[in-house]
Amino acid sequence: MVDHRPAVVGADGSAWSLQARPSTAPSRRRHTERPEPAGNGPGGVYVGLRRPGDRETVDVNGAEGCRAARERARAELASCLRDVRAVVLDTDGVLVDSARLHAAAWKDAFDACLRAHPPDDPAQRRPFDAGEDYRRYVDGKSRLDGALAFLDSRGLRLPEGGAGEEPGVGSVRAVAAEKERRFVARLRASGARTWPGTVRLLRGLHAAAIPCAAVSASRHARELLAKADLTELFRTVVDGQDAARLGLRGKPDPALFLEAARRLEVAAAEVAVVEDALAGVEAGRRGGFGLVVGVDRTATPESARDLREHGADVVVGDLGELLNAVPGSAEG
Protein backbone atom coordinates (compact mmCIF):
# COMPACT_ATOMS: atom_id res chain seq x y z
CA MET A 1 0.00 0.00 0.00
CA VAL A 2 1.52 3.29 -1.10
CA ASP A 3 1.36 6.35 1.10
CA HIS A 4 0.76 9.39 -1.10
CA ARG A 5 1.35 12.01 1.55
CA PRO A 6 2.16 15.61 0.56
CA ALA A 7 5.66 16.94 0.85
CA VAL A 8 6.54 18.68 4.12
CA VAL A 9 6.28 22.47 4.16
CA GLY A 10 7.06 25.07 6.77
CA ALA A 11 4.63 26.10 9.47
CA ASP A 12 3.75 29.20 7.42
CA GLY A 13 3.14 27.17 4.25
CA SER A 14 6.30 28.40 2.54
CA ALA A 15 8.94 26.25 0.87
CA TRP A 16 12.58 26.34 1.90
CA SER A 17 15.46 27.11 -0.42
CA LEU A 18 19.12 26.18 -0.21
CA GLN A 19 21.63 28.91 0.38
CA ALA A 20 25.20 28.33 -0.68
CA ARG A 21 27.55 29.27 2.12
CA PRO A 22 30.88 30.89 1.24
CA SER A 23 33.85 28.82 2.30
CA THR A 24 35.81 30.14 5.29
CA ALA A 25 38.60 27.57 4.96
CA PRO A 26 42.05 29.08 4.39
CA SER A 27 43.49 28.75 0.91
CA ARG A 28 45.85 25.84 0.43
CA ARG A 29 47.49 27.44 -2.61
CA ARG A 30 51.20 27.99 -2.16
CA HIS A 31 52.23 31.56 -2.95
CA THR A 32 55.61 31.97 -4.61
CA GLU A 33 57.83 34.93 -3.93
CA ARG A 34 57.50 35.95 -7.55
CA PRO A 35 54.58 35.20 -9.83
CA GLU A 36 55.43 32.49 -12.32
CA PRO A 37 54.02 32.88 -15.85
CA ALA A 38 52.56 29.89 -17.65
CA GLY A 39 52.03 29.52 -21.39
CA ASN A 40 53.58 31.37 -24.32
CA GLY A 41 51.60 34.60 -24.31
CA PRO A 42 53.05 37.87 -23.02
CA GLY A 43 53.28 37.45 -19.29
CA GLY A 44 51.43 34.14 -19.46
CA VAL A 45 48.80 33.23 -16.84
CA TYR A 46 49.86 34.19 -13.34
CA VAL A 47 49.50 31.73 -10.50
CA GLY A 48 49.42 32.69 -6.82
CA LEU A 49 50.06 36.47 -6.71
CA ARG A 50 47.92 38.96 -8.63
CA ARG A 51 49.60 41.55 -10.77
CA PRO A 52 49.05 45.23 -9.98
CA GLY A 53 45.82 46.42 -11.55
CA ASP A 54 44.24 42.97 -11.71
CA ARG A 55 40.60 42.87 -10.63
CA GLU A 56 39.49 40.38 -7.99
CA THR A 57 37.08 37.90 -9.51
CA VAL A 58 34.46 35.60 -8.03
CA ASP A 59 34.12 32.01 -9.20
CA VAL A 60 30.44 32.28 -10.14
CA ASN A 61 30.49 29.01 -12.04
CA GLY A 62 31.80 27.19 -8.94
CA ALA A 63 29.03 28.55 -6.70
CA GLU A 64 26.37 27.82 -9.29
CA GLY A 65 27.76 24.34 -9.75
CA CYS A 66 27.54 23.63 -6.02
CA ARG A 67 23.99 24.92 -5.89
CA ALA A 68 22.98 22.83 -8.88
CA ALA A 69 24.56 19.72 -7.35
CA ARG A 70 22.63 20.26 -4.13
CA GLU A 71 19.38 20.73 -6.01
CA ARG A 72 19.99 17.51 -7.94
CA ALA A 73 20.67 15.69 -4.67
CA ARG A 74 17.41 17.01 -3.18
CA ALA A 75 15.53 15.86 -6.25
CA GLU A 76 16.75 12.31 -5.56
CA LEU A 77 15.11 12.29 -2.12
CA ALA A 78 11.55 11.09 -1.55
CA SER A 79 9.08 13.95 -1.84
CA CYS A 80 8.38 13.98 1.89
CA LEU A 81 12.03 14.91 2.59
CA ARG A 82 12.75 17.44 -0.14
CA ASP A 83 11.64 20.50 1.80
CA VAL A 84 12.87 19.68 5.30
CA ARG A 85 15.84 21.65 6.61
CA ALA A 86 17.32 18.97 8.88
CA VAL A 87 16.89 15.31 9.81
CA VAL A 88 17.22 13.71 13.25
CA LEU A 89 17.66 9.93 13.27
CA ASP A 90 17.50 7.39 16.05
CA THR A 91 20.60 5.18 16.31
CA ASP A 92 19.68 1.65 17.42
CA GLY A 93 17.64 -0.14 14.76
CA VAL A 94 17.60 2.86 12.39
CA LEU A 95 21.26 3.67 11.75
CA VAL A 96 23.00 0.66 13.29
CA ASP A 97 21.86 -2.95 13.53
CA SER A 98 22.34 -2.94 17.31
CA ALA A 99 18.73 -3.49 18.38
CA ARG A 100 19.32 -7.25 18.23
CA LEU A 101 22.21 -6.85 20.69
CA HIS A 102 20.05 -4.78 23.05
CA ALA A 103 17.18 -7.27 22.79
CA ALA A 104 19.43 -10.25 23.50
CA ALA A 105 21.00 -8.51 26.50
CA TRP A 106 17.57 -7.60 27.88
CA LYS A 107 16.40 -11.19 27.45
CA ASP A 108 19.33 -12.52 29.47
CA ALA A 109 18.74 -9.98 32.26
CA PHE A 110 14.94 -10.29 32.40
CA ASP A 111 14.86 -14.08 32.19
CA ALA A 112 17.28 -14.28 35.12
CA CYS A 113 15.05 -11.88 37.06
CA LEU A 114 11.90 -13.89 36.26
CA ARG A 115 13.58 -17.05 37.51
CA ALA A 116 14.67 -15.34 40.73
CA HIS A 117 11.31 -13.59 41.29
CA PRO A 118 8.60 -15.70 39.59
CA PRO A 119 5.35 -13.74 39.30
CA ASP A 120 2.32 -15.02 41.20
CA ASP A 121 0.42 -15.52 37.95
CA PRO A 122 1.93 -18.55 36.13
CA ALA A 123 1.06 -16.97 32.78
CA GLN A 124 3.37 -14.05 33.59
CA ARG A 125 6.35 -16.34 34.14
CA ARG A 126 6.97 -16.87 30.42
CA PRO A 127 10.42 -15.75 29.18
CA PHE A 128 11.03 -12.30 27.76
CA ASP A 129 10.20 -12.18 24.05
CA ALA A 130 13.12 -10.50 22.28
CA GLY A 131 10.76 -9.44 19.49
CA GLU A 132 7.40 -8.34 20.82
CA ASP A 133 8.30 -7.57 24.46
CA TYR A 134 11.35 -5.62 23.34
CA ARG A 135 9.31 -3.57 20.87
CA ARG A 136 6.51 -2.79 23.30
CA TYR A 137 8.32 -2.17 26.58
CA VAL A 138 11.99 -1.26 26.20
CA ASP A 139 12.87 -0.19 22.65
CA GLY A 140 13.91 3.46 22.52
CA LYS A 141 13.70 4.00 26.27
CA SER A 142 16.39 4.55 28.85
CA ARG A 143 17.57 1.42 30.65
CA LEU A 144 15.79 2.33 33.87
CA ASP A 145 12.52 3.23 32.13
CA GLY A 146 12.66 0.06 30.03
CA ALA A 147 13.32 -2.16 33.04
CA LEU A 148 10.47 -0.56 34.97
CA ALA A 149 8.05 -0.92 32.06
CA PHE A 150 8.69 -4.61 31.45
CA LEU A 151 8.77 -5.64 35.12
CA ASP A 152 5.52 -3.77 35.68
CA SER A 153 3.95 -5.62 32.74
CA ARG A 154 4.69 -8.90 34.57
CA GLY A 155 3.39 -7.64 37.90
CA LEU A 156 6.84 -7.49 39.54
CA ARG A 157 7.41 -4.72 42.10
CA LEU A 158 11.13 -4.73 42.83
CA PRO A 159 12.78 -1.92 44.80
CA GLU A 160 14.31 0.69 42.54
CA GLY A 161 17.78 0.43 44.09
CA GLY A 162 20.43 3.10 44.28
CA ALA A 163 22.75 4.77 41.80
CA GLY A 164 25.74 2.62 40.93
CA GLU A 165 23.88 -0.61 41.69
CA GLU A 166 25.87 -3.74 40.84
CA PRO A 167 24.48 -6.02 38.10
CA GLY A 168 22.01 -8.56 39.40
CA VAL A 169 18.31 -9.27 39.95
CA GLY A 170 17.63 -7.71 43.37
CA SER A 171 16.36 -4.31 42.19
CA VAL A 172 15.25 -2.48 39.05
CA ARG A 173 18.61 -0.71 38.77
CA ALA A 174 20.44 -4.01 39.27
CA VAL A 175 18.50 -5.58 36.39
CA ALA A 176 19.28 -2.54 34.21
CA ALA A 177 22.96 -2.81 35.15
CA GLU A 178 22.93 -6.52 34.28
CA LYS A 179 21.51 -5.67 30.87
CA GLU A 180 24.26 -3.08 30.37
CA ARG A 181 26.98 -5.57 31.30
CA ARG A 182 25.69 -8.16 28.85
CA PHE A 183 25.16 -5.59 26.06
CA VAL A 184 28.72 -4.27 26.31
CA ALA A 185 30.09 -7.82 26.15
CA ARG A 186 28.06 -8.55 23.01
CA LEU A 187 29.04 -5.25 21.39
CA ARG A 188 32.75 -5.86 21.98
CA ALA A 189 32.42 -9.37 20.57
CA SER A 190 30.39 -8.64 17.43
CA GLY A 191 30.83 -4.94 16.64
CA ALA A 192 28.19 -2.87 14.83
CA ARG A 193 26.68 -3.26 11.39
CA THR A 194 24.50 -0.99 9.33
CA TRP A 195 22.28 -1.35 6.25
CA PRO A 196 23.18 -0.27 2.69
CA GLY A 197 19.98 1.77 2.45
CA THR A 198 20.95 3.69 5.58
CA VAL A 199 24.32 4.67 4.14
CA ARG A 200 22.78 5.69 0.80
CA LEU A 201 20.23 7.94 2.48
CA LEU A 202 22.81 9.60 4.75
CA ARG A 203 25.07 10.30 1.79
CA GLY A 204 22.12 11.66 -0.17
CA LEU A 205 21.19 14.02 2.67
CA HIS A 206 24.83 15.10 2.97
CA ALA A 207 25.00 15.83 -0.77
CA ALA A 208 21.79 17.87 -0.50
CA ALA A 209 23.33 19.95 2.34
CA ILE A 210 20.68 18.77 4.81
CA PRO A 211 22.34 18.51 8.23
CA CYS A 212 21.72 15.37 10.28
CA ALA A 213 21.83 14.50 13.97
CA ALA A 214 21.96 11.06 15.59
CA VAL A 215 19.95 10.52 18.78
CA SER A 216 19.94 7.63 21.23
CA ALA A 217 18.90 6.87 24.79
CA SER A 218 21.99 4.64 24.96
CA ARG A 219 25.32 5.84 26.29
CA HIS A 220 27.06 3.87 23.53
CA ALA A 221 25.76 5.78 20.50
CA ARG A 222 29.07 7.42 19.60
CA GLU A 223 30.89 4.10 19.85
CA LEU A 224 28.28 2.41 17.65
CA LEU A 225 28.46 5.15 15.00
CA ALA A 226 32.26 5.01 14.99
CA LYS A 227 32.29 1.22 14.59
CA ALA A 228 29.86 1.55 11.67
CA ASP A 229 31.95 4.36 10.05
CA LEU A 230 29.02 6.79 10.13
CA THR A 231 30.32 9.50 12.45
CA GLU A 232 31.43 11.95 9.78
CA LEU A 233 27.91 12.10 8.29
CA PHE A 234 26.44 13.77 11.39
CA ARG A 235 26.60 17.38 12.53
CA THR A 236 25.92 16.36 16.13
CA VAL A 237 25.09 13.40 18.37
CA VAL A 238 22.77 13.45 21.42
CA ASP A 239 22.99 10.29 23.50
CA GLY A 240 22.38 8.91 26.98
CA GLN A 241 25.46 10.63 28.35
CA ASP A 242 24.15 14.00 27.17
CA ALA A 243 20.72 13.17 28.60
CA ALA A 244 22.21 12.48 32.03
CA ARG A 245 24.39 15.60 31.95
CA LEU A 246 21.60 17.92 30.77
CA GLY A 247 18.78 16.28 32.72
CA LEU A 248 16.83 15.38 29.57
CA ARG A 249 13.87 13.06 29.99
CA GLY A 250 13.71 9.88 27.94
CA LYS A 251 11.31 8.99 25.14
CA PRO A 252 8.38 9.32 24.65
CA ASP A 253 9.29 12.77 25.97
CA PRO A 254 10.70 14.71 22.97
CA ALA A 255 13.59 16.28 24.94
CA LEU A 256 16.36 14.34 23.15
CA PHE A 257 15.02 15.23 19.71
CA LEU A 258 14.44 18.87 20.63
CA GLU A 259 18.02 19.14 21.90
CA ALA A 260 19.27 17.75 18.57
CA ALA A 261 17.16 20.29 16.63
CA ARG A 262 18.49 23.07 18.87
CA ARG A 263 22.07 22.08 18.10
CA LEU A 264 21.27 22.01 14.37
CA GLU A 265 19.70 25.50 14.76
CA VAL A 266 16.51 24.44 12.98
CA ALA A 267 12.95 24.74 14.33
CA ALA A 268 11.24 21.41 15.09
CA ALA A 269 8.50 22.16 12.54
CA GLU A 270 11.19 22.12 9.82
CA VAL A 271 12.87 18.89 10.98
CA ALA A 272 12.15 15.26 10.09
CA VAL A 273 12.49 12.57 12.78
CA VAL A 274 13.30 9.00 11.73
CA GLU A 275 12.54 6.34 14.36
CA ASP A 276 11.82 2.62 14.68
CA ALA A 277 10.61 2.57 18.30
CA LEU A 278 7.02 3.27 19.35
CA ALA A 279 8.29 5.56 22.11
CA GLY A 280 10.41 7.38 19.54
CA VAL A 281 7.68 8.11 17.00
CA GLU A 282 5.46 9.26 19.85
CA ALA A 283 8.25 11.62 20.95
CA GLY A 284 8.43 13.02 17.42
CA ARG A 285 4.69 13.68 17.42
CA ARG A 286 4.76 15.27 20.87
CA GLY A 287 7.66 17.51 19.87
CA GLY A 288 5.79 19.05 16.94
CA PHE A 289 8.28 17.88 14.31
CA GLY A 290 7.38 18.53 10.70
CA LEU A 291 7.65 14.89 9.63
CA VAL A 292 7.88 11.63 11.59
CA VAL A 293 9.11 8.61 9.65
CA GLY A 294 8.61 5.19 11.21
CA VAL A 295 11.05 2.42 10.29
CA ASP A 296 9.48 -1.03 10.43
CA ARG A 297 12.22 -3.64 10.21
CA THR A 298 10.11 -6.39 11.81
CA ALA A 299 7.31 -6.22 9.21
CA THR A 300 4.71 -7.98 11.34
CA PRO A 301 0.98 -7.42 10.74
CA GLU A 302 0.83 -5.10 13.75
CA SER A 303 4.18 -3.28 13.63
CA ALA A 304 3.50 -0.71 10.88
CA ARG A 305 0.01 -0.05 12.26
CA ASP A 306 1.43 0.54 15.75
CA LEU A 307 4.01 2.99 14.40
CA ARG A 308 1.26 5.00 12.69
CA GLU A 309 -0.95 4.96 15.77
CA HIS A 310 1.92 6.32 17.87
CA GLY A 311 2.63 9.20 15.49
CA ALA A 312 4.43 8.12 12.29
CA ASP A 313 3.37 10.07 9.18
CA VAL A 314 5.18 7.65 6.85
CA VAL A 315 6.29 4.04 7.44
CA VAL A 316 9.15 2.40 5.51
CA GLY A 317 10.89 -0.94 5.81
CA ASP A 318 14.33 0.43 4.96
CA LEU A 319 15.82 3.91 4.75
CA GLY A 320 16.65 3.31 1.09
CA GLU A 321 12.92 3.74 0.41
CA LEU A 322 13.37 7.41 1.22
CA LEU A 323 15.33 7.87 -2.01
CA ASN A 324 13.92 8.36 -5.51
CA ALA A 325 10.31 7.51 -4.65
CA VAL A 326 7.43 8.40 -2.44
CA PRO A 327 7.77 5.98 0.50
CA GLY A 328 5.02 3.45 1.03
CA SER A 329 3.68 1.65 4.03
CA ALA A 330 5.12 -1.62 5.25
CA GLU A 331 1.67 -2.78 6.30
CA GLY A 332 0.61 -6.01 4.77
C-alpha positions, 0 to 999 in steps of 0.5 A: 500500500503506497502512502501518497502524503504531501511533501513537508512544508514550513509552518507558514506554508512556505517552501525552503530554499538552499543557500550556498555558504561561502567557504571560510577555509584558508586557501591551500594554494602555495604563494611563490615569492615571484609570480610564475608565468605559464604559457607562451603569451606575453606574461602568461597566466599568473599563478598565486600572486595577482599583478598590480591592476588585476581585478578580484574575480568571483568564481560564479560558475563554482558557486552555481555548480555547487547549488545545482549539485545540491538541487539535484541531490534534493531531487533524488530524495523522496518527496516527503524529505525534499523540503525539510531543513534537517533530519534527526535519526535514532541510532539503534535499529535505524542507523545501526543494527544494534537493536538485536544486541540490546534485545538479546542482553535484555532477554538474558537480564529479564529471564534471570530476574523472572527465575529469581522472582517468579510472578504469582500468575503462572502466565506471567512467568513466560520468558522475555520475548526479544521481538514483541516484548522488546518492541513494546516495553523497552525499545527506545527507552532509557535502561531504567525506564525500560526495566520498569516498564517490562517488570511492571507488565509482569506484575513485579514490584522490585525496589528501585535500588540506588545509583551505581547498583551492581548487576544482578536481579535484586532491584530495578537498577540491578537488572538494568545494570545486568543488561548493560553488562551483557550488552557491552560484552556482546558489542565488543564481541560482534561490533556494529553493522548498518544497512546499505539503504541507511548509508545511501540515504545519509550520503544523499542528505549530505550531498543535499546539504541537509544537516543530520543528527543522531539521537539515542537513549543509549550511552554507547551511541558514539561508539556504535556510530564510529564502529559503523563508520558513520560519524562523519555524516552527522553534525551532532550526536545526542545520547544517553550521556548528554541526557544524564548531563543535561537532565533530559527526559527519555522517550516518549518525551521529545527532549532528546530530539528537541536538543538535537534540533536546537544544536542544528539551529533548525525549528522542530516544525522544519525537521524530520524525525526517523525512528523505529521505536514506538516511544520514539515516533510518539516523541516526534509527534509530541515535539511538533516535528514537521515529519515523523518517519517510522522504520518497520524492520520487523514487518509484522501485521501489527508493527506498521500499524502501531508505528502510525498509531503512535505518530508516524506520518510515513512508514518504511521498511528500509531507509533506502525507500526514502530515495527516488520515490514516495515511500510506502507503508510496510503494512501487509 
